[in-house]
């Protein structure tokens, strides 16, 4: 369940940034990073957050298996 929630929140956050054209990330100026004025500061975190969200959803749906831990003896 945490993978589903983290995936949805990440995709929602990146989607909101893509729709508004402003990236609100740690260390950003008031009003967020603008996609035309600071393209690297906008696109790098947005794409990373989007990729994290997609990976979390793929883990939740079982398309990316997680490593299993050995059982204690």
C-alpha positions in Angstrom: 0.0 0.0 0.0 2.8 2.5 0.7 4.1 2.0 -2.9 0.7 2.8 -4.3 0.4 6.0 -2.2 3.9 7.2 -2.9 3.5 6.5 -6.6 0.2 8.4 -6.8 1.6 11.4 -4.8 4.7 11.5 -6.9 2.9 11.4 -10.2 0.4 14.0 -8.9 3.2 16.3 -7.8 5.0 16.0 -11.1 1.8 16.3 -13.0 0.9 19.5 -11.2 4.3 20.9 -12.0 3.9 20.0 -15.7 0.4 21.6 -15.9 1.2 24.8 -14.1 4.7 25.2 -15.5 6.1 25.9 -12.0 8.2 23.5 -10.0 7.9 23.7 -6.2 11.0 21.9 -4.8 13.3 22.4 -1.8 15.4 25.5 -2.2 13.2 27.1 -4.9 12.5 30.8 -4.9 9.0 32.0 -3.9 6.7 31.1 -6.7 8.7 28.0 -7.7 11.1 27.4 -10.6 9.7 28.6 -13.9 10.1 26.2 -16.9 11.2 28.9 -19.3 13.5 31.0 -16.9 15.3 28.1 -15.2 14.8 25.0 -17.4 17.3 22.7 -15.6 16.1 23.6 -12.1 12.5 22.8 -13.3 13.0 19.7 -15.6 15.5 17.7 -13.6 13.5 17.4 -10.4 10.2 17.1 -12.2 11.4 14.1 -14.3 13.1 12.5 -11.4 9.9 12.7 -9.3 7.8 11.4 -12.2 10.2 8.5 -12.7 10.0 7.6 -9.0 6.2 7.7 -9.1 6.1 5.4 -12.2 8.6 3.0 -10.6 6.6 2.9 -7.3 3.4 2.0 -9.2 5.2 -0.7 -11.2 6.4 -2.2 -7.9 2.9 -2.0 -6.5 1.4 -3.8 -9.5 4.2 -6.5 -9.3 5.8 -5.6 -12.7 9.1 -4.8 -10.9 9.9 -7.5 -8.3 11.6 -6.6 -5.1 14.5 -8.6 -3.8 13.3 -11.1 -1.2 14.9 -11.2 2.2 16.0 -14.6 3.6 14.0 -15.9 6.5 15.6 -15.8 9.9 16.6 -19.2 11.4 
